[in-house]
């Protein structure tokens, strides 16, 4: 069974938000387990690999742990998606 166009687009967004989180975390020199009480390390790993889609609440927690706004991560994800589609 193939993914619908909408499901495929959402899967790309999941990967892009994961890459945005990973890039921010690595820029700060943090390991996944150093995000404190935000989310469990294995869940961060799943998000960063695009296997899980974070809820808005989780995105807020992760952004707070990374010292940024959730909107910063969303904008970076959108930038990555635009760059990949160009």
C-alpha positions in Angstrom: 0.0 0.0 0.0 1.5 3.3 -1.0 1.3 6.5 1.0 -1.2 9.2 0.0 0.3 12.5 -1.1 -0.7 14.0 2.2 0.9 11.2 4.2 4.1 11.5 2.2 4.2 15.2 2.8 3.7 14.7 6.5 6.4 12.1 6.6 8.8 14.6 5.0 7.8 17.2 7.6 8.5 14.6 10.4 12.0 14.1 9.0 12.6 17.8 8.5 11.5 18.7 12.1 13.7 15.9 13.4 16.7 17.2 11.4 16.0 20.7 12.8 16.0 19.4 16.3 19.1 17.3 15.8 21.0 20.2 14.2 20.1 22.6 17.0 21.1 20.0 19.7 24.4 19.3 18.0 25.1 23.1 17.6 24.7 23.4 21.3 27.0 20.4 21.9 24.3 18.4 23.6 23.7 14.6 23.6 20.1 13.3 23.3 20.1 12.4 27.0 21.1 15.9 28.0 17.7 17.4 27.1 16.8 17.0 30.7 13.2 16.2 31.6 11.9 17.2 28.2 11.5 13.8 26.7 13.2 10.4 27.0 16.4 9.9 24.9 14.9 7.1 22.8 11.9 9.3 21.9 14.3 12.1 20.9 16.1 9.6 18.7 12.9 8.5 17.1 11.9 12.1 16.4 15.3 13.0 15.0 15.2 10.1 12.6 11.6 11.0 11.5 10.1 7.9 13.0 7.9 9.8 15.4 6.0 13.0 15.0 6.2 15.1 18.1 3.0 16.6 19.6 2.9 20.3 20.0 3.5 19.9 23.8 6.5 17.7 23.1 7.8 20.2 20.6 7.5 23.0 23.2 9.4 20.9 25.8 12.2 20.1 23.3 12.4 23.7 22.2 12.6 24.9 25.8 15.4 22.3 26.5 17.2 23.6 23.4 16.9 27.2 24.5 14.7 28.3 21.5 11.1 28.7 20.5 9.1 25.9 18.9 8.5 28.3 16.0 12.3 28.4 15.4 12.3 24.6 14.9 9.3 24.8 12.7 10.8 27.5 10.6 14.0 25.5 10.2 12.0 22.4 9.2 10.2 24.5 6.6 13.4 25.9 5.3 14.8 22.4 5.0 11.7 21.2 3.1 11.9 24.2 0.7 15.6 23.6 0.1 15.0 19.9 -0.7 12.2 20.7 -3.1 14.1 23.3 -5.1 
